[in-house]
Amino acid sequence: MSALGITGIAVTSVAPVQRQVEPVLRQAAHDIRTPLASIVQCVDALLDLPDETNDRARSLFEMLKRNVLWMGQVLEGATAYRSAGTQDVELPTLLADVRALLTPLLEVRRQTLVIDSRPATLSIRAEHAGMARVVLNLIENASKYGPAGDVLRVMVRHRGSSTIVSVCDHGPGIRRSERRAVFSAFYRTPESRASGLPGSGLGLAVVRDFVKRHGGTVGVARIKGETRVWFCLPDQVEGEAR
């Protein structure tokens, strides 16, 4: 007997439609990231204009920015749970592509992003689009919470049979007691809520779920005034031969 939903319609009958919709939704989420980033950059530029007289316009721009960011993160959350298949991903190349996408945002904040990969060429086995979403989320967070003019760093290291990627900024950091909770969906620290910066609490949850699917781990550290949000992935995805 088929399981029944609240309306009495068999839940199993939704599966074929879901299979058709999911690839479209995934592609839409991927395609919409660039225009969303451009809109946010434009809103940031408008908010930085020196005219302080039109408070109503500024409040509308802030509302627009919050909703644009929310739209992007909801799309990420909706598309994060299905595997599109693993492949060899050249990490330094992927990171350079993500840096190019985020250049307008970094320029507005006068920030620099340095990619430090050792070895210089390093390939891992992962979902390409998911990996791009993960590093994009981490760099966006570092930019948002790092100070204007900050030098952000992405460090890639190969240790034993694993690859560790750390995204670093010089912002206020995350309290030790919050470092597990920040990877839960919709969770925001009291400091991030009080800051007035927009956010839904989905970004790090997407990171955690992607890394967990690939048999890896995530974490946060504070080292010499630098906040590092990191993930570690094994060289081989469980159940798949290289």
Secondary structure, DSSP 8 states (H G I E B T S, - for coil): ---B-TTS-BGGGGHHHHHHHHHHHHHHHHHHHHHHHHHHHHHHHHHTSS--S-HHHHHHHHHHHHHHHHHHHHHHHHTSSS----EEEEHHHHHHHHHHHHHHHHHHTT-EEEEEEESSS-EEEE-HHHHHHHHHHHHHHHHHHS-TT-EEEEEEEEETTEEEEEEEE-SS---GGGTTGGGSTT---HHHHHHT----S-HHHHHHHHHHHTT-EEEEEEETTEEEEEEEEESS-TT---
